Amino acid sequence: MKRFLSLILICAAFAGCKPKAGSGGPPGGFATQVVAVKVSKEAITEQLRVVGSVLANENVDLKPEVDGRVVGIHFEEGQPVTEGQLLVELDSGATGAMLAEAEANQRL
Protein backbone atom coordinates (compact mmCIF):
# COMPACT_ATOMS: atom_id res chain seq x y z
CA MET A 1 0.00 0.00 0.00
CA LYS A 2 2.83 2.35 0.80
CA ARG A 3 4.44 1.62 -2.54
CA PHE A 4 1.23 2.29 -4.36
CA LEU A 5 0.78 5.66 -2.59
CA SER A 6 4.40 6.63 -3.32
CA LEU A 7 3.94 5.78 -7.01
CA ILE A 8 0.84 7.97 -7.23
CA LEU A 9 2.66 10.91 -5.61
CA ILE A 10 5.64 10.58 -7.97
CA CYS A 11 3.36 10.44 -11.02
CA ALA A 12 1.46 13.50 -9.84
CA ALA A 13 4.72 15.42 -9.39
CA PHE A 14 5.94 14.55 -12.89
CA ALA A 15 2.55 15.38 -14.40
CA GLY A 16 2.89 18.98 -13.13
CA CYS A 17 6.29 19.32 -14.82
CA LYS A 18 5.05 18.85 -18.37
CA PRO A 19 5.47 21.95 -20.57
CA LYS A 20 2.20 23.48 -21.69
CA ALA A 21 1.56 24.02 -25.37
CA GLY A 22 2.43 27.53 -26.61
CA SER A 23 4.48 28.50 -23.56
CA GLY A 24 7.68 29.26 -25.52
CA GLY A 25 7.45 33.08 -25.28
CA PRO A 26 6.04 35.91 -23.25
CA PRO A 27 2.30 36.05 -22.54
CA GLY A 28 0.21 37.14 -25.49
CA GLY A 29 2.51 35.53 -28.06
CA PHE A 30 4.60 38.69 -28.77
CA ALA A 31 8.20 38.29 -29.85
CA THR A 32 10.95 40.03 -27.86
CA GLN A 33 13.11 42.43 -29.88
CA VAL A 34 16.88 42.14 -29.34
CA VAL A 35 19.41 44.79 -30.47
CA ALA A 36 23.05 43.79 -30.93
CA VAL A 37 25.96 46.25 -31.15
CA LYS A 38 29.56 45.45 -32.14
CA VAL A 39 31.99 46.16 -29.29
CA SER A 40 34.98 48.39 -30.11
CA LYS A 41 37.87 49.80 -28.13
CA GLU A 42 37.81 53.62 -27.78
CA ALA A 43 39.59 56.20 -25.63
CA ILE A 44 37.50 57.76 -22.88
CA THR A 45 37.89 61.48 -22.28
CA GLU A 46 37.08 62.43 -18.71
CA GLN A 47 35.88 65.96 -18.02
CA LEU A 48 34.77 67.58 -14.82
CA ARG A 49 32.93 70.89 -14.86
CA VAL A 50 32.32 72.60 -11.54
CA VAL A 51 31.57 76.06 -10.25
CA GLY A 52 33.69 77.45 -7.43
CA SER A 53 36.08 80.06 -6.14
CA VAL A 54 39.86 80.02 -6.18
CA LEU A 55 41.80 81.22 -3.16
CA ALA A 56 45.54 81.89 -3.05
CA ASN A 57 47.80 79.74 -0.88
CA GLU A 58 49.64 82.83 0.37
CA ASN A 59 48.56 86.44 0.89
CA VAL A 60 50.62 89.56 1.53
CA ASP A 61 49.40 92.83 3.00
CA LEU A 62 51.32 95.92 1.88
CA LYS A 63 51.49 98.65 4.50
CA PRO A 64 53.53 101.83 4.08
CA GLU A 65 55.97 102.95 6.74
CA VAL A 66 55.27 106.58 5.85
CA ASP A 67 52.16 108.46 4.75
CA GLY A 68 51.88 109.49 1.14
CA ARG A 69 49.90 109.32 -2.07
CA VAL A 70 50.62 106.38 -4.40
CA VAL A 71 51.76 107.59 -7.82
CA GLY A 72 53.01 104.32 -9.30
CA ILE A 73 52.58 100.57 -8.91
CA HIS A 74 55.50 98.58 -10.33
CA PHE A 75 54.07 95.04 -10.34
CA GLU A 76 51.07 93.17 -11.69
CA GLU A 77 48.76 91.05 -9.58
CA GLY A 78 49.89 87.42 -9.54
CA GLN A 79 53.41 88.28 -10.76
CA PRO A 80 56.28 86.91 -8.67
CA VAL A 81 58.41 89.56 -6.92
CA THR A 82 61.87 89.47 -5.41
CA GLU A 83 63.27 90.88 -2.20
CA GLY A 84 64.22 94.54 -2.54
CA GLN A 85 62.14 95.09 -5.70
CA LEU A 86 60.36 98.47 -5.96
CA LEU A 87 56.64 97.72 -5.69
CA VAL A 88 54.91 101.04 -4.98
CA GLU A 89 56.09 104.60 -5.61
CA LEU A 90 54.81 107.39 -3.36
CA ASP A 91 54.48 111.10 -4.18
CA SER A 92 57.88 112.61 -3.44
CA GLY A 93 56.42 116.07 -2.72
CA ALA A 94 55.12 115.21 0.75
CA THR A 95 58.11 113.06 1.69
CA GLY A 96 60.53 115.70 0.31
CA ALA A 97 58.90 118.34 2.49
CA MET A 98 59.15 116.09 5.56
CA LEU A 99 62.85 115.43 4.79
CA ALA A 100 63.59 119.15 4.40
CA GLU A 101 61.82 119.86 7.70
CA ALA A 102 63.79 117.11 9.49
CA GLU A 103 67.11 118.44 8.07
CA ALA A 104 66.22 121.99 9.16
CA ASN A 105 65.37 120.80 12.67
CA GLN A 106 68.67 118.91 12.85
CA ARG A 107 70.70 122.07 12.04
CA LEU A 108 69.20 123.94 14.95
Backbone as numpy.savetxt, mean C-alpha at the origin, in Angstrom:
# Nx Ny Nz CAx CAy CAz Cx Cy Cz
-35.00 -70.56 9.29 -35.83 -69.38 9.29 -34.95 -68.13 9.29
-33.89 -68.19 10.05 -33.00 -67.03 10.09 -32.36 -66.80 8.74
-32.01 -67.88 8.07 -31.39 -67.76 6.76 -32.37 -67.17 5.76
-33.59 -67.60 5.84 -34.59 -67.08 4.93 -34.81 -65.59 5.15
-34.85 -65.13 6.36 -35.04 -63.72 6.70 -33.83 -62.90 6.25
-32.64 -63.43 6.42 -31.42 -62.75 5.97 -31.41 -62.61 4.46
-31.85 -63.63 3.74 -31.89 -63.60 2.29 -32.87 -62.54 1.80
-33.98 -62.41 2.45 -34.98 -61.40 2.06 -34.42 -60.00 2.29
-33.74 -59.78 3.39 -33.17 -58.47 3.68 -32.08 -58.10 2.68
-31.26 -59.05 2.30 -30.19 -58.80 1.32 -30.79 -58.47 -0.04
-31.80 -59.20 -0.44 -32.47 -58.93 -1.73 -33.13 -57.57 -1.74
-33.72 -57.19 -0.64 -34.37 -55.88 -0.55 -33.33 -54.77 -0.64
-32.16 -54.97 -0.06 -31.11 -53.96 -0.10 -30.59 -53.80 -1.52
-30.37 -54.90 -2.22 -29.89 -54.82 -3.59 -30.95 -54.28 -4.54
-32.20 -54.50 -4.26 -33.28 -54.00 -5.11 -33.32 -52.47 -5.06
-32.95 -51.86 -3.95 -32.94 -50.40 -3.83 -31.73 -49.78 -4.51
-30.75 -50.57 -4.90 -29.53 -50.06 -5.52 -29.60 -50.04 -7.03
-30.68 -50.52 -7.63 -30.78 -50.53 -9.08 -30.90 -49.10 -9.60
-30.17 -48.75 -10.70 -30.35 -47.42 -11.28 -31.71 -47.32 -11.93
-32.32 -46.13 -11.80 -33.63 -45.89 -12.39 -33.42 -45.45 -13.83
-34.36 -45.71 -14.66 -34.27 -45.36 -16.07 -34.31 -43.85 -16.24
-33.40 -43.28 -17.06 -33.39 -41.84 -17.32 -32.75 -41.03 -16.22
-31.96 -41.62 -15.35 -31.34 -40.88 -14.26 -29.89 -40.52 -14.57
-29.53 -40.39 -15.85 -28.15 -40.12 -16.23 -27.78 -38.65 -16.16
-28.68 -37.73 -15.99 -28.37 -36.29 -15.99 -29.13 -35.57 -14.91
-29.07 -34.25 -14.96 -29.79 -33.47 -13.96 -31.30 -33.59 -14.15
-32.07 -33.24 -13.14 -33.53 -33.33 -13.25 -34.03 -32.48 -14.42
-35.04 -32.97 -15.09 -35.62 -32.23 -16.20 -34.98 -32.61 -17.52
-33.93 -33.39 -17.54 -33.32 -33.85 -18.77 -32.47 -32.82 -19.49
-32.06 -31.71 -18.82 -31.23 -30.69 -19.47 -29.76 -31.08 -19.43
-29.06 -30.78 -20.50 -27.63 -31.09 -20.56 -26.85 -29.98 -19.85
-25.74 -30.32 -19.24 -24.88 -29.35 -18.57 -23.83 -28.85 -19.55
-23.69 -27.53 -19.66 -22.71 -26.95 -20.58 -21.36 -26.84 -19.88
-20.30 -27.27 -20.58 -18.95 -27.24 -20.05 -18.10 -26.37 -20.98
-17.31 -25.43 -20.40 -16.42 -24.58 -21.18 -14.99 -24.96 -20.83
-14.17 -25.22 -21.85 -12.78 -25.59 -21.63 -11.88 -24.48 -22.18
-10.81 -24.16 -21.46 -9.86 -23.13 -21.86 -8.47 -23.73 -21.80
-7.63 -23.43 -22.82 -6.27 -23.93 -22.84 -5.43 -23.14 -21.82
-4.67 -23.83 -21.02 -3.84 -23.21 -20.00 -2.54 -22.75 -20.64
-2.12 -21.49 -20.30 -0.85 -20.98 -20.82 -0.11 -20.27 -19.70
1.20 -20.21 -19.84 2.05 -19.58 -18.84 2.20 -18.11 -19.21
1.88 -17.20 -18.27 1.99 -15.75 -18.49 2.57 -15.10 -17.25
3.22 -13.95 -17.47 3.76 -13.17 -16.34 2.62 -12.42 -15.67
2.68 -12.34 -14.36 1.67 -11.62 -13.59 2.27 -10.31 -13.11
1.61 -9.21 -13.43 2.07 -7.89 -12.99 1.25 -7.51 -11.76
1.94 -7.33 -10.65 1.25 -6.95 -9.42 1.29 -5.44 -9.25
0.15 -4.85 -8.97 0.05 -3.42 -8.73 -0.76 -3.19 -7.46
-0.35 -2.17 -6.74 -1.06 -1.80 -5.53 -1.31 -0.31 -5.58
-2.55 0.09 -5.54 -2.90 1.51 -5.57 -3.58 1.87 -4.26
-2.97 2.82 -3.54 -3.51 3.22 -2.25 -3.48 4.74 -2.15
-4.24 5.26 -1.24 -4.26 6.69 -0.96 -3.66 6.88 0.43
-2.76 7.85 0.56 -2.14 8.07 1.86 -1.32 9.34 1.89
-0.61 9.53 2.96 0.25 10.69 3.15 1.67 10.20 3.39
2.63 10.98 2.92 4.03 10.64 3.11 4.62 11.59 4.14
5.32 11.04 5.11 5.97 11.84 6.14 7.48 11.59 6.06
8.26 12.64 6.28 9.72 12.52 6.24 10.22 11.76 7.46
11.34 11.06 7.29 11.97 10.36 8.42 12.60 11.35 9.39
13.13 12.46 8.84 13.81 13.45 9.66 13.25 14.83 9.34
13.18 15.68 10.35 12.73 17.06 10.19 13.75 17.99 10.83
13.88 19.18 10.28 14.79 20.18 10.83 14.03 21.49 10.94
14.14 22.13 12.10 13.57 23.46 12.30 14.68 24.48 12.19
14.51 25.47 11.32 15.49 26.55 11.17 15.06 27.72 12.04
15.95 28.13 12.92 15.67 29.27 13.79 16.85 30.22 13.72
16.58 31.49 13.46 17.70 32.45 13.37 18.24 32.80 14.75
19.53 33.10 14.79 20.14 33.57 16.03 19.95 35.08 16.20
19.68 35.75 15.10 19.44 37.21 15.14 18.15 37.50 14.40
17.54 38.66 14.74 16.33 39.09 14.05 16.71 39.67 12.69
15.82 39.53 11.74 16.05 40.11 10.43 15.03 39.62 9.42
15.01 40.29 8.29 14.08 39.94 7.22 14.81 39.05 6.23
14.18 37.95 5.83 14.79 37.01 4.89 14.72 37.61 3.49
15.88 37.68 2.83 15.93 38.22 1.47 16.35 37.14 0.46
16.79 36.00 0.92 17.18 34.94 -0.01 17.19 33.58 0.66
16.72 32.58 -0.09 16.75 31.19 0.38 17.61 30.45 -0.63
18.69 29.81 -0.16 19.68 29.21 -1.04 19.63 27.68 -1.04
18.42 27.12 -0.95 18.24 25.66 -1.05 16.83 25.41 -1.51
16.58 24.20 -2.00 15.24 23.79 -2.40 14.77 22.69 -1.45
13.49 22.66 -1.20 12.93 21.67 -0.29 13.24 20.26 -0.80
13.72 19.42 0.10 14.07 18.05 -0.25 15.50 17.87 -0.72
16.20 18.97 -0.99 17.58 18.90 -1.47 18.52 18.63 -0.30
19.50 17.75 -0.47 20.45 17.53 0.62 21.35 18.76 0.82
21.71 19.05 2.06 22.58 20.19 2.38 23.78 19.68 3.16
24.84 20.47 3.16 26.04 20.09 3.89 26.28 21.06 5.03
27.12 20.67 5.95 27.44 21.50 7.09 28.17 22.75 6.61
27.76 23.90 7.10 28.39 25.17 6.76 27.83 25.82 5.50
26.90 25.16 4.81 26.31 25.71 3.59 25.37 26.85 3.94
25.42 27.95 3.14 24.53 29.09 3.34 23.12 28.68 2.92
22.19 28.75 3.87 20.82 28.34 3.60 19.89 29.54 3.42
19.99 30.51 4.32 19.09 31.66 4.31 19.91 32.93 4.44
19.57 33.94 3.63 20.26 35.23 3.68 19.30 36.26 4.27
19.79 36.98 5.28 18.98 38.01 5.93 19.34 39.38 5.38
18.42 40.34 5.54 18.65 41.72 5.11 19.83 42.29 5.91
20.85 42.74 5.19 22.05 43.23 5.86 21.87 44.64 6.42
20.82 45.34 6.07 20.60 46.70 6.57 20.41 46.71 8.08
19.56 45.87 8.60 19.29 45.84 10.04 20.50 45.32 10.80
21.12 44.24 10.28 22.28 43.68 10.99 23.47 44.62 10.88
23.61 45.35 9.75 24.70 46.33 9.61 24.55 47.46 10.60
23.33 47.89 10.83 23.08 48.97 11.79 23.38 48.49 13.20
23.03 47.25 13.52 23.32 46.72 14.85 24.83 46.58 15.05
25.56 46.18 14.00 27.02 46.05 14.08 27.66 47.41 14.28
27.20 48.42 13.55 27.76 49.77 13.69 27.50 50.30 15.10
26.32 50.04 15.63 26.00 50.49 16.99 26.89 49.78 18.01
27.12 48.48 17.85 27.97 47.74 18.79 29.41 48.23 18.72
29.92 48.54 17.51 31.28 49.06 17.37 31.40 50.44 17.99
30.37 51.28 17.85 30.39 52.61 18.45 30.38 52.51 19.97
29.60 51.59 20.50 29.54 51.42 21.97 30.87 50.88 22.50
31.58 50.10 21.71 32.84 49.53 22.15 33.91 50.61 22.22
33.88 51.62 21.34 34.88 52.69 21.33 34.72 53.62 22.53
33.58 53.64 23.10 33.37 54.56 24.24 34.04 54.15 25.46
